[in-house]
């Protein structure tokens, strides 16, 4: 009889490997290698940690925990700007899709093909 295994608690596993302070940031790649998971798994765990109220920041240096409220606010502002940019991109894609829906596809022989 085999023992049942449960899915790893990725956010908790990631948080136990993060350090306090930007100068002690860990790269997503190093976390991925250490935990033998995908980059996307690490990114989802980071986002889940934020949703749970953990003070997780990311930047060119990597991922770190902070106690600096100003740093958290600045990071939240950067995330907000990225979200707005993505929403604008989604709106543009919807407009492009509408234009494509209006285009009638023609063939060499007209509608007979």
Buried (B, 14 or more C-beta within 10 A) or exposed (E): EEEEEEEEEBBEBBBEEBEEBBEEBBBBEBBBEEBEBEEEBBBBBBBBBBEEEBBBBBEEBBBBBBEBEEBBEEBEEEBEEEEEEEEEEEEEEEEEEEEEEEEEEEEEEEEEE
